[in-house]
């Protein structure tokens, strides 16, 4: 007889099975929508930064590979296909160690004689590699290729308006100058450079320069008095470089920044120290990410730059207060000087008058522009005057000729805007000084797109690929016997005499050439003429027995030990 439900387990077993089947391990309860949203939010919160980090890492890897391998390989292929060769570069470093070792060896000792044949001393790598690989060669500053070009035709074309907006300063140059002159005119590119040049150029036009001559004369009078006092104390011997630096600083400070050398002395000292530290710290820019590495140089540069910018901001604020009060500075005509023009441009940007203001002057750019012109306006003129006095002190016949011309033209008085153009001999002396001892020994231009240079003096065209820098060895060109004759290393001012054939275009580049030439070159020439004319009227120069001839390049070409000279005071000229 069948038993009903005999296949079913006992009731206790059913209860246990039911409890087991409803265990959370076997049958979890449904997840609530709120819990799902929270879980998704957590996943997004974790995934987003991870994704961003991976993207940043990928970008950094791509930039590094492109910068240090792909782009150099492409440039190397393009140049090699044209026969442009050079010393084999090392990974990352390029030829930096070679350049550093060659320059260290060539400048370790002073020159044995007072010779102006200084190319092998200051550019030994150029001499070695041009002899080995020809007039066109390439060497590598880290990952940056530098194509060396000396043919006058190519130099002229490279610096012309045709390539002005597709060439400029490289990342390495701009990064090296970041805490020195920042985004000032010297380091600007493209539309920013065009705007800055347009703003500052009027300050150095001929009609405005005429109004500066009186202030240049007064600054030089103070220098003459200081030199007479120094001669009385030291027995006729002075280090002329320090006095010329003070004179040049006083002139630029008074005429363009409504201050004086004495007031702005700390600014000039800071700029000089920043120049030295920048030259040293720039040696390591080839290291990937080096701009973020802490170092004693970087810390000191940052500290000095902070103090410099604070002092400049004070000067700018003081000038703005004077302008707001409607007063004209008594020290100079600087309401129309460089600082006044920069202030007007910054106020235009603040008022929205720059068509969107993309390339206008903000406060930081104005500070950088002030640093640029304090440095360039002071350094170029001071070195030009120092080297000119050294050359006149060692060439008494030319010194006498220049002094006689000053006496005849100025009639015993101070130079005037009308008399300055008549000082032809003095102009010849200045030009020859700039030829033998140009302020900058090298002139760089980075190609931002592929460019082709023809007119290479019979050497054929050259295609410069995007990302390559063209380096013009100004010092070597100025001493080239092919352009200047077998006496290229001698002091011969008559090579610039009126009526004589002019040097080939592209062979004389003390202030560069083309649209990006030195905006203040006319200012520097007027200042040099005024100062030398008054110094020649006041003293006879002779080189000191203590003078040690040792030109060195620290961003600019300078005498390592200064220029000690003996000064013989002359009777004050009769008016």
C-alpha angles and dihedrals in degrees: 000000000000119000114223114244091002090146092060119093121241118283093252091054091049090053092050092048091049091052091047093050092052093051112130089234092063103032113023117198117255115277115247118237091240091057091050091052091050092050091049091049091052091050091049091047089054098039098047099061090040090052092047091048091050091048091050091048091048091049092048090049092048093048091048094048091045094046098043102032120008099045095042090048091052093047092046091053093049093049095043090053087061095047095254106145137163145167113317109261125227119232112279094345098063110185096327094114091050093051093045093048094047094048093044090053096045095048099038093100134035117259114272093229139015093268125153092209092108105142095097090048098051102027104030092148090056092051093047098045097039088054090048103039105019135252091310116053139142130228130176129240096196103302095340114100116217116200111202115216127177105162107120093222094054093044091051092049095046091053094044127105089259092076101024095107098040096050132055144115120339127234091255092054094046092046091049091052095041096107095029108053098347116190096350124137094275092062100034124112138193121346092355091057092047092053095046092047090050091052100048101035096081090061089067101042120126097253092053093045090060088061091053096056094083092055091047089053092050093049090050091050089057090050091050090052091049091050093050089052091047091050091051090053101040104037100256098308123111138158098245097195094071092051092048091050090053092047094049091046092051092049096051092042094051100039100041109018106036095238138085137246090253092052093043096037092116090054092056093046091051092049091050092051092045089051091056095045093044091054089054099043092047089069090077100047091101089072109096109253092003091138087071097047116105114236138159090251093051093047092049092045090052092049095048093043090053091054092045093051091048091053092047092048089053090052092048093048091049091053091048091053090051091049092047090053090052093239124140115225109249096211097066146350089264097137079083095032130099096278091050091052092049091050091050091050093049091050089050090055092046089052091050094249098134100085092258094340096245095143101021126119119277123183095270094048090050091052090049091050090051090051090049095053096039086056101039096038092049103036100046095048095042093053093044091054093044095051092043092055090047090053094045090047090056095042106050094173091062090043091056092046092052092045092051091051092051091051092049096046101037096035094220093309134103120283116268133197088260097049098045096076089055094061095095098156091050090051089052091051091050093049093049090049090053090048095053097036110023114183091238120039094195134040116201132198124179116210110228091187135016110289132182123217120198130172092069095161093262095320096107130242123311125211111208111200122222111271096033122112122220111216119200111200096215094181093053092047091050090053097041111131090205091065101030106028134247090303092059092125094053129091102250111154091175089076084078095047117136111265095026119115111275118240115263114277106263093029097088113050111152090138098026116244143249126035092329095053120129107293091208100048095111089049091052092049093050091047092049092050093049094047097044093045092054094042092050089051091051106039146024111224129217126172114251122242085234093063113119114194107224115140112191135181116235098160084302132043109261141158109261095214099030124243114282111193138175113239123203107196114227124210111274109268116254115245 
